[in-house]
Amino acid sequence: QVRLVESGGDSVQAGGSLRLSCAASAYMLSMYSNWCVGWFRQTPGKEREGVATIYSDDDTNYAHSVEGRFTISKDVAKSTLDLQMTNLKPEDTAMYYCAAARGRPCTAPAITQNYDYKGQGTQVTVSS
């Protein structure tokens, strides 16, 4: 059974930074796995939004709304998937979920629909 556990959510002021982390399996994050891992977010009453993904070959994809501000990375040795978020805006406020999908397509929009596993989420709140 695959288990994804997020951490790092917090309340920050606009312009601040946060680093989210997702504990996952080392194999899932490795270059041999053909797994797509990433983050999506959701706010009550709004559609789920893909944030960023990274494939087993380290190919990354970002939502236009976060490009240049967020960076997705993985540490196979630590078995973690991270999301470094900078210059946070109030519109980034949401529950952030770590997710994993087998194979491609591995894009931010796609992972919101085709994930096979997701975590319980971690809340990010950005105040103006």
C-alpha positions in Angstrom: 0.0 0.0 0.0 1.4 3.4 -1.0 1.3 6.0 1.7 2.0 9.7 1.0 2.3 12.1 4.0 2.5 15.8 3.6 4.0 18.3 6.1 5.1 21.9 6.1 1.8 23.8 5.8 1.5 27.0 7.8 0.1 30.5 7.9 2.4 33.2 6.4 2.1 36.7 5.1 2.1 37.6 1.5 5.6 37.6 0.1 6.7 34.9 2.4 8.0 31.4 1.7 7.2 27.9 2.7 8.6 24.5 2.0 6.2 21.6 1.8 7.4 18.0 2.0 5.8 14.7 1.1 7.1 11.4 2.5 6.9 8.8 -0.2 8.7 5.6 -1.2 12.2 5.8 -2.5 11.3 3.5 -5.4 8.4 5.7 -6.5 10.8 8.7 -6.7 13.6 6.9 -8.4 14.6 7.3 -12.1 13.5 3.7 -12.8 10.0 3.9 -11.5 8.0 5.6 -14.3 5.9 7.3 -11.7 4.7 10.9 -11.9 4.6 12.6 -8.5 3.5 16.1 -7.8 1.2 18.5 -5.9 -2.3 19.9 -6.5 -4.3 22.2 -4.3 -7.9 22.7 -3.5 -10.0 25.4 -1.8 -13.6 24.8 -0.8 -15.9 25.8 -3.6 -13.2 25.9 -6.2 -11.9 23.3 -8.7 -8.9 21.3 -7.9 -5.7 22.9 -9.4 -2.6 21.1 -10.3 0.5 22.9 -9.0 3.6 21.1 -10.1 4.8 17.6 -11.2 8.0 15.8 -11.6 8.5 12.6 -13.5 10.9 9.8 -12.8 13.3 11.3 -15.4 13.2 14.6 -13.5 11.1 16.3 -16.1 9.0 19.0 -14.4 5.8 20.9 -15.2 4.2 23.8 -13.4 0.9 25.6 -13.4 1.3 29.1 -15.0 0.1 30.6 -11.8 3.1 29.4 -9.8 5.8 29.3 -12.5 8.9 31.2 -11.3 7.7 31.2 -7.7 7.4 27.4 -6.8 10.1 24.7 -7.3 9.4 21.0 -7.1 12.2 18.6 -6.3 12.7 15.1 -5.0 15.3 13.6 -2.7 15.5 9.8 -3.3 17.9 9.3 -0.5 15.4 10.9 2.0 12.3 9.6 0.2 10.8 13.0 0.0 9.1 15.1 -2.6 9.4 18.8 -1.8 7.7 22.0 -3.0 9.6 25.2 -2.3 7.1 28.1 -2.5 8.3 31.7 -2.6 6.7 35.1 -3.0 3.4 33.6 -1.7 0.2 35.4 -2.6 -3.2 35.2 -0.8 -4.5 33.3 -3.8 -2.1 30.5 -3.0 -4.2 29.8 0.1 -5.4 26.2 -0.2 -5.1 22.6 1.1 -2.1 21.2 -0.7 -2.0 17.5 -1.6 0.9 15.3 -2.6 -0.1 12.8 -5.4 1.3 10.0 -7.4 0.3 8.6 -10.8 1.6 5.8 -12.9 3.3 6.9 -16.1 2.5 9.8 -18.3 1.1 12.3 -19.0 2.9 14.0 -16.1 1.6 17.5 -16.0 0.1 19.8 -13.4 -3.3 19.7 -14.9 -3.2 15.9 -15.5 -2.3 14.9 -12.0 -5.5 16.4 -10.6 -7.5 13.7 -12.5 -5.2 10.7 -13.0 -3.6 10.2 -9.6 -3.5 6.8 -8.2 -2.6 7.9 -4.7 -2.8 11.1 -2.7 -2.0 12.2 0.8 -4.3 13.8 3.4 -3.2 17.3 2.6 -1.5 20.2 4.4 -3.0 23.6 4.8 -1.3 26.7 3.5 -2.8 30.1 4.4 -1.4 33.3 3.0 -2.6 36.6 4.5 -2.3 40.0 2.8 
